[in-house]
Amino acid sequence: MAYRPLIGGQFGAPFPLQFPDALVSVNSLSSTPVHQLSNDGEDSIVSHGSGFLWRHAGTIFLVSARHVITGRDPFLNQLMSPTGFIPRRFQIFPAIEVDQGQFVRSDVVLEIDPDGERSWAEDPEFSALRTDIAAIPIPFDHNYNVICLNDAPDNFDNLLTNVGFDCSILGYPHPSPGGLMTPVWRRGAFASEPLLPVDNKPMFLVDALTSPGFSGAAVFRTHVGPAPVPTPDGTIRVMIDRILTRSFVGVYAGRLQHRHFGGEVPFVFYGNRIPIIMDHYSRV
């Protein structure tokens, strides 16, 4: 069997670092593999996806694609597994800051009741919009320094976006990465007009190379150099003091296949549905 290098590493490498001044991205640390565990008590990995941690109203949530959490196709709501497997238990690896700039990955197993009303959250308008985003609350001690995506100081809320502009997808192509389990960042570009929702759903297309394990990954609009930011009066302000600007824009859900596409085109659901999902969960 060929050697397969682990993705990720540890602090304190026993050799000189080539990039000693680089920073570990909060966005990388807030991401996690999402292992679907078997229901037979053996805890074997049946399948996997990607996800990230999100803080809302004092609760930390795992956010991922709905089909990773439910095992159901978002558009038809039918079971995706040919064996009828319904995921109930998930293994995730939240990052915790244990010292200034020092992080470790914890190991958490989440359990849901697929028929329960409050074990996981989805879009309250799912039947109409088919938003492929779901969230599971994590029973963390709030004193933990858990790294969440919406805590990231380098994420900007409003960054000018147009078709062809750059984006980044943070996902896990393999279910068992090692070390700090940093995701693979796949670079892509917006492949559909942002002002025209695809299929009349909160969804847009991107042009990027991905794999099935990326389902549930965070997607960012990225810009290198002076950043163009829309203002309320309709003009554009240029932020000249930023080298790199990121704006969280959505959750990667999969790839559309059509003979006219000449390949597979990835699609992403709007990130602005996440607060709506969280608010609905807190009111149920």
KEKE-3310 file (N, C-alpha, C; in steps of 0.2 Angstrom, whole numbers, plus 5000, padded with zeros to 4 digits):
npx = (5004:5003:5011:5002:5002:4999:4986:4989:4997:5008:5012:5028:5038:5052:5062:5069:5057:5050:5042:5041:5035:5022:5004:4992:4977:4962:4950:4954:4956:4943:4936:4931:4933:4919:4914:4903:4897:4895:4880:4881:4888:4901:4908:4914:4919:4907:4905:4910:4911:4913:4914:4910:4913:4901:4896:4882:4871:4876:4878:4887:4888:4889:4890:4885:4883:4866:4863:4874:4871:4858:4858:4850:4845:4845:4836:4826:4824:4826:4833:4850:4859:4862:4860:4851:4856:4855:4862:4866:4876:4890:4907:4917:4930:4933:4943:4953:4960:4973:4984:4992:4991:4993:4986:4974:4966:4951:4940:4925:4909:4894:4877:4861:4843:4835:4822:4819:4814:4822:4835:4843:4845:4838:4834:4820:4812:4814:4806:4802:4814:4824:4837:4853:4859:4863:4863:4870:4868:4882:4886:4896:4907:4905:4917:4927:4939:4934:4937:4928:4920:4913:4919:4931:4943:4948:4939:4928:4912:4906:4910:4914:4907:4907:4903:4916:4925:4937:4936:4937:4937:4935:4939:4939:4946:4949:4944:4951:4961:4977:4986:4984:4973:4971:4961:4960:4963:4954:4955:4944:4932:4918:4905:4892:4880:4880:4869:4858:4850:4853:4842:4831:4834:4842:4857:4872:4884:4901:4917:4928:4939:4934:4930:4920:4921:4921:4908:4898:4908:4915:4914:4923:4923:4937:4950:4964:4975:4971:4954:4938:4924:4906:4896:4883:4877:4878:4890:4907:4919:4937:4947:4963:4972:4973:4980:4975:4958:4944:4928:4915:4904:4896:4890:4897:4889:4889:4890:4884:4878:4878:4876:4878:4886:4899:4907:4908:4899:4902:4891:4885:4877:4869:4877:4870:4859:4862:4861:4847:4843:4848:4841:4828:4829:4832:4819:4810)
npy = (4994:5011:5025:5037:5054:5063:5075:5091:5096:5098:5110:5116:5110:5099:5105:5119:5131:5136:5146:5156:5168:5167:5165:5155:5152:5158:5154:5142:5135:5135:5126:5109:5091:5081:5066:5054:5042:5024:5015:5004:5003:5001:5012:5015:5024:5029:5038:5054:5072:5090:5104:5118:5128:5138:5152:5157:5167:5163:5149:5136:5130:5116:5118:5112:5104:5100:5088:5080:5079:5074:5064:5064:5068:5085:5091:5082:5076:5063:5047:5046:5035:5019:5008:5012:5019:5030:5044:5046:5048:5058:5062:5075:5088:5101:5116:5122:5135:5135:5142:5158:5159:5145:5130:5116:5101:5095:5081:5077:5068:5069:5067:5064:5064:5058:5060:5070:5086:5096:5092:5095:5108:5117:5126:5136:5138:5127:5118:5126:5132:5123:5124:5118:5117:5114:5113:5108:5109:5111:5103:5112:5117:5133:5140:5136:5140:5139:5139:5148:5151:5164:5172:5176:5189:5193:5192:5200:5209:5214:5213:5218:5209:5199:5191:5179:5183:5179:5165:5155:5138:5128:5113:5095:5082:5069:5057:5056:5066:5072:5078:5095:5096:5104:5112:5108:5121:5126:5135:5145:5152:5164:5157:5160:5174:5184:5192:5185:5172:5155:5143:5149:5148:5151:5151:5149:5147:5140:5140:5127:5115:5101:5088:5074:5074:5088:5093:5103:5112:5128:5143:5157:5173:5180:5192:5200:5213:5231:5232:5232:5239:5240:5254:5261:5271:5267:5269:5264:5260:5260:5250:5253:5248:5235:5219:5206:5202:5194:5187:5179:5168:5157:5140:5125:5113:5103:5096:5101:5091:5090:5086:5097:5105:5101:5095:5095:5106:5115:5120:5132:5136:5151:5160:5169:5163:5156:5163:5165:5151:5148:5157:5153:5140:5143:5148:5138)
npz = (5000:4996:5003:5012:5015:5030:5032:5038:5054:5068:5081:5084:5076:5072:5064:5055:5051:5035:5033:5044:5048:5045:5048:5057:5050:5057:5051:5045:5057:5063:5055:5052:5050:5047:5052:5048:5059:5061:5065:5073:5085:5083:5079:5067:5052:5041:5031:5026:5028:5027:5038:5050:5064:5073:5082:5091:5100:5113:5111:5104:5087:5076:5059:5044:5028:5024:5019:5023:5037:5038:5029:5018:5001:4996:4987:4983:4995:4998:5005:5003:5004:4997:5005:5014:5025:5039:5046:5063:5072:5074:5072:5077:5076:5085:5087:5100:5109:5118:5123:5121:5104:5102:5099:5100:5094:5099:5102:5098:5100:5092:5094:5086:5085:5071:5069:5078:5084:5090:5089:5079:5067:5053:5038:5041:5030:5022:5014:5003:4999:4999:5005:5007:5021:5037:5055:5071:5088:5100:5115:5123:5137:5140:5144:5137:5125:5111:5094:5082:5067:5064:5073:5068:5066:5054:5044:5033:5032:5021:5005:4988:4975:4960:4945:4941:4950:4963:4975:4989:4995:5009:5014:5017:5010:5014:5026:5038:5043:5050:5065:5067:5059:5048:5035:5017:5006:4992:4978:4969:4957:4956:4947:4942:4940:4954:4958:4953:4959:4958:4950:4957:4970:4986:4981:4972:4959:4958:4950:4952:4958:4967:4979:4984:4999:5002:5005:5014:5017:5022:5012:5005:4999:4991:4991:4985:4989:4987:4994:4987:4993:4994:4998:5008:5001:4988:4981:4979:4990:4992:5001:5005:5014:5017:5014:5011:5010:5016:5014:5021:5012:5010:5010:5004:4994:4984:4968:4952:4939:4921:4904:4896:4903:4902:4911:4929:4939:4954:4967:4979:4994:5001:5014:5022:5026:5038:5051:5051:5052:5064:5073:5071:5076:5090:5093:5092)
capx = (5000:5007:5011:4998:5004:4993:4985:4989:5003:5009:5016:5035:5042:5059:5066:5067:5051:5052:5037:5040:5031:5015:4999:4987:4970:4956:4945:4956:4955:4936:4934:4932:4930:4913:4913:4897:4899:4891:4875:4881:4892:4908:4911:4918:4917:4903:4906:4912:4910:4916:4909:4914:4910:4898:4894:4876:4867:4879:4878:4891:4885:4892:4887:4888:4878:4860:4863:4879:4868:4852:4859:4845:4846:4842:4831:4821:4823:4826:4839:4855:4863:4859:4859:4846:4859:4853:4867:4864:4881:4895:4913:4920:4936:4934:4950:4953:4966:4976:4989:4992:4993:4994:4979:4974:4960:4947:4937:4918:4904:4887:4871:4855:4838:4833:4815:4818:4813:4827:4842:4847:4842:4838:4831:4813:4809:4817:4802:4802:4820:4829:4843:4857:4863:4860:4867:4869:4871:4887:4886:4902:4907:4907:4923:4932:4941:4933:4937:4922:4921:4911:4924:4937:4944:4950:4933:4924:4905:4903:4915:4911:4907:4905:4905:4923:4929:4940:4933:4941:4933:4939:4936:4943:4946:4950:4940:4956:4968:4981:4988:4979:4968:4969:4958:4963:4960:4953:4954:4939:4929:4911:4903:4886:4879:4878:4862:4853:4850:4852:4836:4827:4835:4848:4862:4876:4889:4908:4921:4933:4941:4933:4929:4914:4922:4920:4901:4898:4914:4914:4916:4924:4925:4943:4952:4971:4976:4966:4948:4932:4918:4901:4894:4875:4874:4879:4897:4912:4925:4943:4951:4970:4977:4972:4983:4970:4952:4940:4921:4911:4898:4891:4891:4898:4884:4890:4892:4879:4880:4874:4880:4879:4891:4906:4910:4904:4900:4900:4886:4885:4871:4870:4879:4866:4854:4864:4858:4840:4842:4850:4836:4822:4831:4831:4812:4806)
capy = (5000:5017:5029:5043:5059:5066:5083:5095:5095:5100:5115:5113:5105:5098:5107:5126:5132:5140:5152:5157:5173:5165:5164:5150:5156:5156:5151:5135:5132:5134:5121:5102:5086:5078:5059:5050:5035:5018:5014:4997:5003:5001:5019:5015:5030:5026:5043:5060:5078:5095:5108:5123:5130:5145:5154:5161:5168:5159:5142:5134:5125:5113:5120:5108:5103:5097:5081:5077:5078:5070:5058:5065:5073:5091:5093:5077:5074:5055:5045:5045:5029:5013:5003:5015:5022:5036:5045:5048:5050:5062:5064:5082:5090:5108:5118:5126:5139:5133:5147:5163:5157:5138:5127:5109:5099:5091:5076:5077:5064:5072:5062:5067:5060:5061:5062:5075:5093:5100:5089:5098:5114:5118:5132:5136:5138:5122:5115:5130:5134:5117:5126:5112:5119:5111:5114:5104:5112:5107:5104:5114:5121:5140:5143:5133:5144:5136:5144:5148:5155:5170:5175:5178:5196:5195:5191:5206:5207:5216:5214:5218:5202:5199:5184:5178:5185:5174:5162:5149:5133:5125:5106:5089:5077:5063:5057:5055:5070:5071:5084:5101:5095:5110:5110:5110:5127:5125:5141:5145:5159:5164:5155:5163:5181:5184:5195:5180:5166:5149:5139:5152:5146:5155:5147:5152:5142:5142:5135:5125:5108:5099:5081:5073:5076:5095:5094:5107:5117:5136:5146:5164:5178:5182:5198:5201:5220:5235:5229:5236:5238:5244:5258:5262:5276:5265:5270:5259:5262:5255:5249:5252:5246:5228:5215:5201:5202:5188:5188:5172:5169:5152:5133:5121:5108:5098:5098:5100:5087:5090:5085:5103:5108:5099:5093:5096:5113:5116:5125:5134:5140:5157:5160:5173:5159:5153:5167:5163:5145:5148:5161:5148:5135:5146:5149:5132)
capz = (5000:4995:5009:5011:5020:5033:5031:5045:5057:5075:5083:5087:5071:5074:5059:5054:5047:5029:5033:5051:5050:5043:5053:5056:5049:5061:5046:5045:5064:5064:5051:5055:5046:5050:5051:5050:5062:5060:5071:5076:5091:5082:5078:5061:5048:5035:5026:5029:5025:5030:5042:5053:5071:5073:5088:5091:5106:5118:5109:5098:5083:5070:5053:5038:5023:5027:5017:5028:5044:5037:5024:5013:4996:4998:4982:4983:5002:4998:5007:4998:5004:4994:5010:5019:5031:5041:5051:5069:5076:5071:5076:5074:5080:5086:5089:5106:5110:5125:5125:5115:5097:5103:5098:5100:5092:5104:5099:5101:5096:5093:5093:5085:5083:5065:5070:5084:5082:5092:5089:5074:5064:5046:5036:5042:5023:5018:5009:4997:4996:4999:5007:5010:5027:5044:5061:5077:5094:5103:5122:5126:5142:5137:5146:5132:5120:5105:5088:5078:5061:5065:5078:5065:5065:5047:5039:5032:5031:5014:5000:4982:4972:4954:4942:4939:4956:4967:4981:4992:4998:5015:5015:5019:5005:5017:5032:5044:5043:5056:5068:5068:5054:5044:5028:5010:5003:4985:4975:4963:4955:4955:4940:4940:4942:4961:4959:4950:4962:4953:4951:4961:4977:4989:4978:4967:4956:4958:4946:4957:4958:4973:4979:4989:5006:5003:5007:5021:5018:5022:5006:5006:4993:4993:4987:4987:4987:4990:4993:4985:4997:4993:5004:5008:4996:4981:4979:4980:4994:4992:5007:5003:5020:5018:5009:5010:5013:5015:5016:5021:5008:5009:5012:4999:4995:4979:4961:4947:4933:4916:4899:4893:4907:4900:4917:4935:4942:4961:4969:4986:4997:5004:5021:5026:5029:5044:5056:5050:5054:5071:5076:5071:5081:5097:5095:5092)
cpx = (5004:5006:5007:4999:4998:4992:4985:4996:5003:5013:5023:5038:5049:5064:5064:5061:5053:5048:5036:5036:5023:5010:4995:4980:4965:4951:4947:4954:4947:4933:4935:4930:4924:4912:4906:4899:4893:4886:4875:4885:4899:4912:4915:4915:4914:4905:4908:4911:4914:4911:4914:4910:4907:4895:4887:4872:4869:4879:4883:4888:4890:4888:4890:4882:4872:4861:4869:4875:4862:4853:4853:4847:4842:4836:4825:4819:4823:4833:4844:4859:4859:4857:4853:4849:4857:4858:4864:4869:4887:4901:4916:4926:4937:4941:4949:4960:4968:4981:4989:4995:4995:4987:4980:4967:4957:4943:4930:4914:4897:4882:4865:4849:4835:4826:4813:4817:4818:4834:4846:4842:4843:4834:4823:4809:4812:4813:4801:4809:4825:4836:4847:4862:4859:4865:4865:4872:4876:4887:4893:4902:4909:4913:4928:4933:4940:4933:4931:4923:4919:4914:4930:4938:4946:4945:4929:4917:4903:4909:4912:4912:4904:4907:4912:4928:4931:4936:4938:4936:4937:4936:4941:4942:4946:4947:4945:4962:4971:4983:4983:4973:4966:4966:4962:4959:4960:4951:4949:4937:4921:4909:4896:4885:4877:4871:4856:4854:4849:4846:4831:4828:4841:4855:4866:4881:4896:4911:4927:4934:4939:4932:4923:4915:4921:4913:4901:4903:4912:4917:4917:4925:4931:4946:4959:4972:4971:4959:4942:4926:4912:4899:4886:4873:4875:4885:4901:4918:4931:4947:4959:4974:4976:4976:4979:4964:4947:4933:4917:4905:4894:4894:4891:4893:4886:4891:4886:4882:4875:4878:4882:4885:4898:4910:4905:4905:4898:4895:4886:4879:4873:4872:4874:4860:4855:4861:4850:4839:4843:4844:4830:4823:4829:4824:4808:4805)
cpy = (5006:5021:5035:5048:5061:5073:5086:5093:5097:5106:5112:5108:5105:5100:5115:5127:5137:5146:5154:5163:5172:5164:5158:5153:5153:5153:5143:5131:5131:5129:5114:5097:5084:5071:5057:5043:5030:5018:5008:4997:5003:5007:5019:5021:5027:5031:5049:5066:5083:5100:5114:5125:5137:5146:5159:5161:5163:5151:5141:5129:5122:5115:5115:5108:5099:5089:5077:5075:5073:5064:5058:5070:5079:5093:5089:5075:5066:5053:5044:5038:5023:5008:5006:5018:5029:5038:5048:5050:5053:5063:5070:5083:5098:5110:5122:5129:5138:5138:5152:5160:5149:5135:5119:5107:5094:5086:5075:5072:5067:5067:5066:5062:5062:5063:5068:5082:5097:5098:5092:5104:5115:5124:5131:5136:5133:5119:5119:5131:5129:5119:5120:5114:5116:5113:5110:5108:5108:5108:5106:5118:5128:5143:5141:5139:5141:5141:5143:5153:5162:5174:5178:5185:5198:5194:5198:5205:5209:5218:5213:5212:5203:5192:5184:5180:5179:5171:5157:5144:5129:5118:5101:5084:5070:5063:5057:5059:5070:5078:5089:5100:5101:5108:5111:5116:5126:5132:5140:5152:5158:5162:5157:5170:5181:5187:5190:5173:5160:5145:5142:5150:5150:5151:5150:5146:5145:5137:5134:5117:5105:5091:5080:5075:5083:5097:5097:5112:5124:5138:5154:5167:5180:5188:5199:5208:5224:5233:5234:5234:5243:5248:5259:5266:5274:5265:5264:5262:5257:5255:5248:5249:5239:5224:5209:5202:5196:5190:5181:5173:5163:5145:5129:5115:5102:5100:5096:5096:5088:5090:5091:5107:5107:5097:5095:5103:5113:5121:5126:5138:5146:5157:5164:5169:5156:5157:5165:5156:5145:5152:5156:5143:5137:5147:5143:5129)
cpz = (5000:5001:5007:5017:5023:5032:5038:5048:5064:5076:5085:5082:5073:5068:5058:5049:5041:5030:5041:5053:5048:5049:5052:5056:5054:5057:5046:5052:5065:5060:5054:5050:5050:5048:5053:5052:5061:5066:5074:5082:5090:5080:5072:5057:5042:5030:5029:5025:5028:5034:5046:5059:5070:5079:5087:5097:5112:5117:5103:5094:5078:5064:5047:5033:5026:5025:5021:5034:5043:5033:5019:5007:4997:4993:4982:4990:5003:5001:5002:4998:5001:4999:5015:5025:5033:5047:5057:5074:5072:5075:5073:5079:5081:5089:5095:5107:5117:5128:5120:5109:5097:5103:5098:5097:5097:5099:5102:5096:5097:5091:5091:5084:5077:5065:5075:5081:5084:5092:5084:5071:5057:5044:5037:5035:5019:5012:5003:4994:4995:5000:5010:5015:5033:5049:5067:5083:5097:5111:5125:5132:5139:5139:5141:5127:5113:5099:5083:5072:5061:5070:5074:5063:5058:5042:5039:5029:5024:5009:4993:4978:4965:4951:4940:4945:4960:4973:4983:4996:5003:5016:5016:5014:5007:5024:5038:5043:5050:5059:5069:5063:5050:5037:5022:5008:4995:4982:4969:4961:4955:4948:4938:4943:4949:4962:4956:4953:4957:4955:4956:4969:4980:4987:4973:4965:4957:4953:4950:4956:4966:4973:4984:4996:5007:5005:5014:5022:5018:5015:5007:4999:4996:4988:4989:4984:4989:4988:4992:4989:4996:4999:5003:5003:4988:4978:4981:4984:4993:4998:5005:5008:5021:5012:5007:5013:5011:5018:5016:5017:5008:5011:5006:4999:4990:4972:4956:4941:4927:4909:4895:4897:4905:4906:4923:4938:4949:4962:4977:4988:5001:5011:5025:5028:5036:5050:5057:5053:5062:5075:5076:5076:5088:5098:5095:5099)
residu = (MET:ALA:TYR:ARG:PRO:LEU:ILE:GLY:GLY:GLN:PHE:GLY:ALA:PRO:PHE:PRO:LEU:GLN:PHE:PRO:ASP:ALA:LEU:VAL:SER:VAL:ASN:SER:LEU:SER:SER:THR:PRO:VAL:HIS:GLN:LEU:SER:ASN:ASP:GLY:GLU:ASP:SER:ILE:VAL:SER:HIS:GLY:SER:GLY:PHE:LEU:TRP:ARG:HIS:ALA:GLY:THR:ILE:PHE:LEU:VAL:SER:ALA:ARG:HIS:VAL:ILE:THR:GLY:ARG:ASP:PRO:PHE:LEU:ASN:GLN:LEU:MET:SER:PRO:THR:GLY:PHE:ILE:PRO:ARG:ARG:PHE:GLN:ILE:PHE:PRO:ALA:ILE:GLU:VAL:ASP:GLN:GLY:GLN:PHE:VAL:ARG:SER:ASP:VAL:VAL:LEU:GLU:ILE:ASP:PRO:ASP:GLY:GLU:ARG:SER:TRP:ALA:GLU:ASP:PRO:GLU:PHE:SER:ALA:LEU:ARG:THR:ASP:ILE:ALA:ALA:ILE:PRO:ILE:PRO:PHE:ASP:HIS:ASN:TYR:ASN:VAL:ILE:CYS:LEU:ASN:ASP:ALA:PRO:ASP:ASN:PHE:ASP:ASN:LEU:LEU:THR:ASN:VAL:GLY:PHE:ASP:CYS:SER:ILE:LEU:GLY:TYR:PRO:HIS:PRO:SER:PRO:GLY:GLY:LEU:MET:THR:PRO:VAL:TRP:ARG:ARG:GLY:ALA:PHE:ALA:SER:GLU:PRO:LEU:LEU:PRO:VAL:ASP:ASN:LYS:PRO:MET:PHE:LEU:VAL:ASP:ALA:LEU:THR:SER:PRO:GLY:PHE:SER:GLY:ALA:ALA:VAL:PHE:ARG:THR:HIS:VAL:GLY:PRO:ALA:PRO:VAL:PRO:THR:PRO:ASP:GLY:THR:ILE:ARG:VAL:MET:ILE:ASP:ARG:ILE:LEU:THR:ARG:SER:PHE:VAL:GLY:VAL:TYR:ALA:GLY:ARG:LEU:GLN:HIS:ARG:HIS:PHE:GLY:GLY:GLU:VAL:PRO:PHE:VAL:PHE:TYR:GLY:ASN:ARG:ILE:PRO:ILE:ILE:MET:ASP:HIS:TYR:SER:ARG:VAL)
# end
